[in-house]
């Protein structure tokens, strides 16, 4: 893609033009996914991290400096996302034995602790029920039924690119709703 066309596409994407955002994602999805896949060696993790990268790219698109290669900018975001993923997993693996013990002792928890956990789940489900029905369905399929992006696209009869965009938007809306709910309850 010529630089002039790319800059026009980026400008339209910054202005929240959905077709431009989808085109931008489609143009760079495979490059980012392949880059991440080499680092994590897991299709599901690479898929999730790639969605995360494009969520960041769309959120920070106005920070892109046209003096630099766009592909390099996106891959830098991808690299940082992979680094964050490995940091998180390294920290998690250090406490894995402790967490496993907690799972084993789940039934040893007090009724109050179990109730609090159930209340948290209920809070999240209530917030999801307040979302637009299309985003409810996306959240349900992706995070509760743990379906792949391809399976969701087929079930909803939409393109894979559109599915990716809808997942990113649903996650962003849910995060904002959870943040707002937490602010109200504090």
Helices and strands as residue ranges (DSSP letters): H 3-14, H 18-40, H 43-59, G 61-63, H 70-94, H 96-104, G 106-108, H 111-129, H 133-139, I 140-144, H 149-156, H 160-185
